[in-house]
């Protein structure tokens, strides 16, 4: 059961969008393990895929067909690469938000300092007042 050309095209577009090319991938085939009997023991249907720039690797043996496993392995690898890229972007957003919160806190502290200074000033002024005359 081969993969449809439409799905292959979508996968290629997604690879291009994420900046992954076929040259970046190292693909090896291994004999699958688990159920499947003689067929599994004789053919190398398990796909081991490594993305060289990031070092991410995927092993796929979901199906008995090598072609289908190649497609699924690429899809899994692209999912991981996308998560990695978004994770970096999310980390950057979190860093910016943390700085924003710190500045907000600083401004509250600054306001409190100003208010404290005003209270001290009013106390000084209260000592300057003329004493009340008792009659």
C-alpha beads as a LAMMPS data file, in Angstrom:
LAMMPS data file: protein, C-alpha beads

135 atoms
134 bonds

1 atom types
1 bond types

-500.0 500.0 xlo xhi
-500.0 500.0 ylo yhi
-500.0 500.0 zlo zhi

Masses

1 110.0

Atoms # bond

1 1 1 0.000 0.000 0.000
2 1 1 2.072 2.982 -1.197
3 1 1 1.646 6.541 0.067
4 1 1 -0.491 8.795 -2.117
5 1 1 1.269 11.451 -4.179
6 1 1 -0.819 14.131 -2.484
7 1 1 0.496 13.133 0.949
8 1 1 4.058 12.963 -0.357
9 1 1 3.684 16.438 -1.823
10 1 1 2.367 17.806 1.485
11 1 1 5.318 16.213 3.284
12 1 1 7.803 17.819 0.858
13 1 1 6.141 21.205 1.320
14 1 1 6.347 20.831 5.089
15 1 1 10.031 19.887 4.832
16 1 1 10.688 22.986 2.739
17 1 1 8.743 25.140 5.210
18 1 1 10.849 23.868 8.133
19 1 1 14.078 24.145 6.150
20 1 1 14.829 20.420 6.076
21 1 1 16.264 18.889 2.919
22 1 1 16.840 15.263 1.959
23 1 1 20.617 15.876 2.124
24 1 1 20.245 16.656 5.852
25 1 1 18.824 13.195 6.510
26 1 1 20.722 9.940 7.006
27 1 1 18.473 6.951 6.464
28 1 1 19.253 3.346 7.379
29 1 1 17.089 0.269 7.259
30 1 1 17.031 -2.280 10.045
31 1 1 15.174 -5.526 10.491
32 1 1 12.010 -4.977 12.449
33 1 1 11.306 -6.713 15.704
34 1 1 8.087 -7.973 17.215
35 1 1 5.165 -9.747 15.559
36 1 1 5.262 -10.501 11.873
37 1 1 6.921 -13.900 11.672
38 1 1 9.237 -14.830 8.824
39 1 1 8.442 -11.702 6.811
40 1 1 9.819 -9.454 9.570
41 1 1 12.891 -11.630 10.062
42 1 1 13.862 -11.560 6.366
43 1 1 13.234 -7.962 5.269
44 1 1 14.550 -4.669 6.610
45 1 1 11.361 -2.686 6.965
46 1 1 12.294 -0.684 10.055
47 1 1 13.482 2.832 9.132
48 1 1 16.061 4.669 11.243
49 1 1 16.228 8.347 10.290
50 1 1 18.726 10.905 11.616
51 1 1 18.589 14.664 11.012
52 1 1 22.277 15.560 10.879
53 1 1 22.119 19.318 11.748
54 1 1 20.067 18.821 14.934
55 1 1 21.060 15.249 15.798
56 1 1 17.421 14.197 16.211
57 1 1 16.705 10.576 15.360
58 1 1 13.556 8.561 14.724
59 1 1 12.970 4.831 14.435
60 1 1 9.756 3.709 12.776
61 1 1 8.461 0.169 12.388
62 1 1 4.721 0.737 12.631
63 1 1 3.869 -0.916 9.319
64 1 1 5.147 -3.957 7.452
65 1 1 5.879 -1.857 4.373
66 1 1 9.234 -0.086 4.106
67 1 1 7.789 2.665 1.904
68 1 1 5.090 3.457 4.439
69 1 1 7.584 3.383 7.316
70 1 1 9.851 5.828 5.431
71 1 1 6.939 8.248 5.081
72 1 1 5.907 7.876 8.723
73 1 1 9.488 8.298 9.956
74 1 1 9.854 11.544 8.023
75 1 1 6.587 12.801 9.429
76 1 1 7.648 11.968 12.994
77 1 1 11.006 13.655 12.483
78 1 1 9.368 16.806 11.134
79 1 1 7.061 16.862 14.172
80 1 1 10.077 16.767 16.481
81 1 1 11.944 19.436 14.535
82 1 1 8.878 21.659 14.581
83 1 1 8.481 21.162 18.337
84 1 1 12.150 22.022 18.806
85 1 1 11.863 25.205 16.745
86 1 1 8.657 26.278 18.480
87 1 1 10.191 25.449 21.835
88 1 1 13.024 27.872 21.149
89 1 1 10.537 30.517 20.096
90 1 1 8.440 29.861 23.213
91 1 1 11.543 30.107 25.385
92 1 1 12.348 33.474 23.843
93 1 1 8.784 34.695 24.478
94 1 1 8.965 33.508 28.094
95 1 1 12.263 35.353 28.576
96 1 1 10.783 38.604 27.233
97 1 1 7.690 38.202 29.408
98 1 1 9.866 37.612 32.492
99 1 1 11.749 40.858 31.854
100 1 1 8.436 42.655 31.382
101 1 1 7.182 41.354 34.744
102 1 1 10.417 42.403 36.455
103 1 1 10.072 45.922 35.066
104 1 1 6.475 46.048 36.255
105 1 1 7.622 45.045 39.738
106 1 1 10.373 47.649 39.661
107 1 1 7.888 50.364 38.775
108 1 1 5.699 49.384 41.743
109 1 1 8.737 49.546 44.013
110 1 1 9.625 52.940 42.574
111 1 1 6.103 54.196 43.300
112 1 1 6.335 52.926 46.864
113 1 1 9.659 54.724 47.324
114 1 1 8.155 57.971 46.053
115 1 1 5.200 57.614 48.427
116 1 1 7.547 56.843 51.326
117 1 1 9.577 59.959 50.526
118 1 1 6.393 62.056 50.474
119 1 1 5.337 60.703 53.885
120 1 1 8.754 61.587 55.331
121 1 1 8.464 65.073 53.870
122 1 1 5.025 65.609 55.450
123 1 1 6.418 64.511 58.831
124 1 1 9.202 67.087 58.502
125 1 1 6.672 69.769 57.635
126 1 1 4.515 68.872 60.626
127 1 1 7.491 69.641 62.892
128 1 1 7.826 73.074 61.261
129 1 1 4.348 74.118 62.266
130 1 1 3.985 76.686 65.058
131 1 1 3.185 75.174 68.379
132 1 1 -0.379 75.569 69.481
133 1 1 -0.850 78.055 72.300
134 1 1 -2.748 76.724 75.266
135 1 1 -4.929 79.324 76.968

Bonds

1 1 1 2
2 1 2 3
3 1 3 4
4 1 4 5
5 1 5 6
6 1 6 7
7 1 7 8
8 1 8 9
9 1 9 10
10 1 10 11
11 1 11 12
12 1 12 13
13 1 13 14
14 1 14 15
15 1 15 16
16 1 16 17
17 1 17 18
18 1 18 19
19 1 19 20
20 1 20 21
21 1 21 22
22 1 22 23
23 1 23 24
24 1 24 25
25 1 25 26
26 1 26 27
27 1 27 28
28 1 28 29
29 1 29 30
30 1 30 31
31 1 31 32
32 1 32 33
33 1 33 34
34 1 34 35
35 1 35 36
36 1 36 37
37 1 37 38
38 1 38 39
39 1 39 40
40 1 40 41
41 1 41 42
42 1 42 43
43 1 43 44
44 1 44 45
45 1 45 46
46 1 46 47
47 1 47 48
48 1 48 49
49 1 49 50
50 1 50 51
51 1 51 52
52 1 52 53
53 1 53 54
54 1 54 55
55 1 55 56
56 1 56 57
57 1 57 58
58 1 58 59
59 1 59 60
60 1 60 61
61 1 61 62
62 1 62 63
63 1 63 64
64 1 64 65
65 1 65 66
66 1 66 67
67 1 67 68
68 1 68 69
69 1 69 70
70 1 70 71
71 1 71 72
72 1 72 73
73 1 73 74
74 1 74 75
75 1 75 76
76 1 76 77
77 1 77 78
78 1 78 79
79 1 79 80
80 1 80 81
81 1 81 82
82 1 82 83
83 1 83 84
84 1 84 85
85 1 85 86
86 1 86 87
87 1 87 88
88 1 88 89
89 1 89 90
90 1 90 91
91 1 91 92
92 1 92 93
93 1 93 94
94 1 94 95
95 1 95 96
96 1 96 97
97 1 97 98
98 1 98 99
99 1 99 100
100 1 100 101
101 1 101 102
102 1 102 103
103 1 103 104
104 1 104 105
105 1 105 106
106 1 106 107
107 1 107 108
108 1 108 109
109 1 109 110
110 1 110 111
111 1 111 112
112 1 112 113
113 1 113 114
114 1 114 115
115 1 115 116
116 1 116 117
117 1 117 118
118 1 118 119
119 1 119 120
120 1 120 121
121 1 121 122
122 1 122 123
123 1 123 124
124 1 124 125
125 1 125 126
126 1 126 127
127 1 127 128
128 1 128 129
129 1 129 130
130 1 130 131
131 1 131 132
132 1 132 133
133 1 133 134
134 1 134 135
